[in-house]
Amino acid sequence: MKAAWNGVKVSIMGREFSVVCDEDQQEALTQAAVHLDRTMRDIQKGGKVIGIERCAIMAALNITHELLDLRKRSDENGDVGGRLRELQDKIDAAMQDQHQLSL
């Protein structure tokens, strides 16, 4: 089954953009546009960046830094799901032992 492609209108810094995306990605695209708009407005409020193009570049750098930091922390934490499964197995085994002792 092929996904439908539709245009989504988003507003960034008061400018309207029409972006074509997969139908099941429209909500994510809208959320991304809201995040980008908020980030750019925060940068402009700081007053150190003049011009929409420079503001967009600074926002892109900030968001990319956040993404890379999250990836790094995720890598450092390793496979949390695997660790949780191991702990659950240990808890299950301890409960089974406890149940057998009480019989």
C-alpha positions as CSV (number, residue, x, y, z in Angstrom):
1,M,0.0,0.0,0.0
2,K,1.4,3.3,-1.0
3,A,1.2,6.2,1.4
4,A,-0.5,9.4,0.3
5,W,1.5,12.6,-0.1
6,N,0.0,15.9,0.9
7,G,1.0,19.4,1.4
8,V,1.2,20.7,4.9
9,K,1.3,24.5,5.6
10,V,3.5,25.5,8.5
11,S,4.4,29.0,9.8
12,I,8.0,29.8,10.8
13,M,8.8,33.3,12.0
14,G,5.6,34.6,10.5
15,R,6.3,33.1,7.0
16,E,4.1,30.4,5.6
17,F,5.7,27.4,4.0
18,S,3.9,24.5,2.1
19,V,5.8,21.3,2.6
20,V,4.9,18.0,0.9
21,C,5.3,15.0,3.1
22,D,4.0,11.5,3.7
23,E,0.5,11.6,5.2
24,D,1.6,9.7,8.3
25,Q,4.4,12.2,8.9
26,Q,2.3,15.4,8.9
27,E,1.9,15.7,12.7
28,A,5.7,15.2,13.2
29,L,6.4,17.8,10.5
30,T,4.1,20.3,12.2
31,Q,5.7,19.6,15.6
32,A,9.1,20.1,14.1
33,A,8.1,23.4,12.5
34,V,6.7,24.6,15.9
35,H,10.0,23.6,17.6
36,L,12.0,25.4,14.9
37,D,9.8,28.5,15.1
38,R,10.2,28.6,19.0
39,T,13.9,28.1,18.8
40,M,14.4,30.9,16.2
41,R,12.2,33.3,18.2
42,D,14.2,32.6,21.3
43,I,17.4,33.3,19.4
44,Q,16.0,36.6,18.1
45,K,14.9,37.6,21.5
46,G,18.5,37.3,22.6
47,G,19.2,40.2,20.3
48,K,22.6,39.0,19.2
49,V,21.6,37.5,15.8
50,I,20.2,39.8,13.2
51,G,18.6,38.5,10.0
52,I,16.3,35.5,9.4
53,E,19.0,33.6,7.5
54,R,21.6,33.9,10.4
55,C,18.8,33.1,12.9
56,A,17.9,29.9,10.9
57,I,21.6,28.8,10.9
58,M,21.9,29.4,14.6
59,A,18.7,27.5,15.3
60,A,19.9,24.6,13.1
61,L,23.2,24.5,15.0
62,N,21.4,24.5,18.3
63,I,19.0,21.8,17.4
64,T,21.7,19.6,15.8
65,H,23.8,20.0,19.0
66,E,20.8,18.9,21.1
67,L,20.3,15.9,18.8
68,L,24.0,14.8,18.9
69,D,24.1,15.3,22.7
70,L,21.0,13.0,23.0
71,R,22.6,10.4,20.8
72,K,25.8,10.5,22.8
73,R,24.0,10.0,26.1
74,S,21.9,7.2,24.6
75,D,25.1,5.5,23.4
76,E,26.7,5.9,26.9
77,N,23.6,4.4,28.5
78,G,23.8,1.3,26.3
79,D,21.0,-1.0,25.8
80,V,18.6,0.0,28.6
81,G,15.9,-2.3,27.4
82,G,18.3,-5.3,27.5
83,R,19.3,-4.4,31.1
84,L,15.7,-4.1,32.1
85,R,15.0,-7.5,30.7
86,E,17.9,-9.0,32.6
87,L,16.7,-7.4,35.8
88,Q,13.2,-8.6,35.2
89,D,14.5,-12.2,34.6
90,K,16.5,-12.0,37.9
91,I,13.3,-10.7,39.8
92,D,11.3,-13.5,38.2
93,A,13.9,-16.1,39.2
94,A,14.1,-14.7,42.8
95,M,10.3,-14.8,43.1
96,Q,10.2,-18.3,41.8
97,D,12.8,-19.4,44.4
98,Q,10.8,-17.6,47.1
99,H,7.6,-19.3,46.0
100,Q,9.3,-22.7,46.1
101,L,10.8,-22.0,49.6
102,S,7.3,-21.2,51.0
103,L,5.9,-24.5,49.8
